[in-house]
Amino acid sequence: MGKFTQFKVQLAGLQDGRYEQDFEIDTQFFKNMENPDVISADVHVHMDMVKKHEAYDCTFTCKGSLQVPCDRCLDPLDLDVDTEYHIVVKYGDSYDDASDNVLVIPYADAYLNVAYLLYDTVLLTIPLRHVHPMGKCNRAMAAVLNRHGATTDEEAAEAMDEIDSDPGEED
């Protein structure tokens, strides 16, 4: 059994109508995706799919939590996941994901593996800057950062000059 077999959605042979499927995204899922940035995960995904004519209208509802390292102190930071993703899947001559909300898959595919769709959807819930609220970071790490951090623009410029200068170069 493959790493993402449980994320297959059967498409071929379905009659017009409504279908549902559930998925679990856990820590192992992110390890399988080779993403070391997610420490742990517990996300439940519910898929509602409506097949009408030759289109599969899919809505994924993702709820749960992720744990990532804090950008400031590197301690684990809990983040809530509560998002929805909508896409229409159609059959065509070749694979085409150029559109944000329409996915074309080849006629030869009997199923759609949604693992990468869910991976992208869940990752997009992580803010660009993920830090603990002020005062909640690891105190020891915060003390080290304060001791070594530049406090003024002038000190920051001096620190950058030191980094940019070559140690073997004379002034």
Secondary structure as GFF3:
##gff-version 3
##sequence-region A 1 171
A	DSSP	three_ten_helix	5	7	.	.	.	ID=ss1
A	DSSP	beta_strand	8	10	.	.	.	ID=ss2
A	DSSP	beta_strand	17	26	.	.	.	ID=ss3
A	DSSP	alpha_helix	27	32	.	.	.	ID=ss4
A	DSSP	beta_strand	40	52	.	.	.	ID=ss5
A	DSSP	beta_strand	55	69	.	.	.	ID=ss6
A	DSSP	beta_strand	76	92	.	.	.	ID=ss7
A	DSSP	beta_strand	102	106	.	.	.	ID=ss8
A	DSSP	beta_strand	111	113	.	.	.	ID=ss9
A	DSSP	alpha_helix	115	123	.	.	.	ID=ss10
A	DSSP	alpha_helix	139	148	.	.	.	ID=ss11
A	DSSP	alpha_helix	153	164	.	.	.	ID=ss12
###
